[in-house]
Amino acid sequence: MSHRFQLLRPAPPAPPLPPEEVERLYPKFRWQILEATFIGYATFYLVRNNLPVVSKEMGEALVYSKSQIGDMLAATAISYGIGKFLMGAWSDRSNPRYFMPLGLLLTALCNFLFGSVASYPVHLLLWTLNGLFQGMGWGPCGRSLGHWFSVRERGTIFAVWNIAHNVGGGLTGLIAAYSAHRLGWQYAFYVPGLLAVLCAMYLVARLRDTPQSVGLPPVEVYRGDAREPDQARERELGTRELLLHQVLNNRVLWLFAAANFFVYIARYSLLDWGPTYLKEVKGASLTEGGLSTAVFEFAGIFSTLLMGWVSDRVGGRRGMVSLLCMVPVLMALGGILLTPPGLLWVDMALFAVIGFFVYPPVMLLGVAGLDFTSKKAVGTAAGFIGLFGYFGRTVQGKGLGWIAQHHGWTPALLAVLACTLLSILLLAATWRLRPKDWKQEAPTEAGRRS
């Protein structure tokens, strides 16, 4: 993909800094990159997951059916999946410092326009474009973290960063529901859009490109993990090499991508339809529906940290850990189906159980893509796995809305249960897979750095 904007191109290497400056600046920049990508990605959620929170209220105000709402959710899911793949490939050849803020500004614009119109075709178009621009979020984060943190700390670091999903998603439920309750459904899009604009300015101030762009050595050299001289040398990959050699011919990535398809159905069934289900079947209010989203998201914070650390301790077997997490998800979905109305606290607890266990696989399957490809292709690999995930979200966004509309919520939940079981079966095939780095001799103690 050619670069038409000089500003978006990867930053060139800067003159190498002296050793004492490397020791002083490397920890500072590593923290700065982790902090900025965390806050930036959490903000992307504010302007992406706000529609499900107010879909019932907006639908009633504009006379939209569940099927129409489902079409919007499906359209943005497929456009986001495509955007995550294409924009991920572009981000591998771009400077995250400007690429990520540009994405936030574009998705904020979609939110401002979405709240200001009352036409279904325009809403469908705007939310489809929003999904496409949302694809500019993960890629620059993956590129940044892949360059500033080595493979042996990747599970733990990505687990910390992945909490951005939960923080952003949880805050979305609270901010969107409160704004709509106080000011009208339109403000569930205006307020997050304003926050996204402010965050874009913050990212330009805080983000940097690769360590070499600020005069620092590659992270493998800094961490003492470079075992061969050419591991310290880096070059940007061409589009053909990124897509064909690193991704499309990689059979392991196809396996993780297929599993991700069904994991995302389990995840987004409760995010996209959970608030509506609780309102219609269990008697929840608008704010209680928004609270269910917050409970679901925040429950995944501790487990993501724990399972990311565990995956590093078991030799990078991300698929094995993901499988063990999906079993409780299956059981909790069955519990929601069996819980009668009037026991909303039980439903909330089961939402928390699912959020607790579904987010580690969401994170680990993306990290697995990084483990089995070049760090110069992290956005492309993660985008490919994410593309399948959002195919899954598309299927559930349209499919669950149609099933619920024509057959009721019980068959819809049974379909989610079946998809969760299929994710477990696919993950069983990844049980023994681990990155090649763990098969090599560990770095010396002198080479390890924080």
Secondary structure, DSSP 8 states (H G I E B T S, - for coil): -----GGGS---------HHHHHHHHHHHHHHHHHHHHHHHHHHHHTTSHHHHHHHHHHHHHT--HHHHHHHHHHHHHHHHHHHHHHHHHHTTS-HHHHHHHHHHHHHHHHHHHHH---HHHHHHHHHHHHHHHTTTHHHHHHHHHHHS-GGGHHHHHHHHHHHHHHHHHHHHHHHHHHHHHH-TTHHHHHHHHHHHHHHHHHHHH----GGGGT---HHHHHT---SGGGS------HHIIIIIIIIT-HHHHHHHHHHHHHHHHHHHHHHHHHHHHHHHS---HHHHHHHHHHHHHTHHHHHHHHHHHHHHTTS-HHHHHHHHHHHHHHHHHHHHH--TT-HHHHHHHHHHHHHHHHHHHHHHHHHHHHTS-GGGHHHHHHHHHHHHHHHHHHHHHHHHHHHHHH-HHHHHHHHHHHHHHHHHHHHTTTT---GGGGS----GGG---
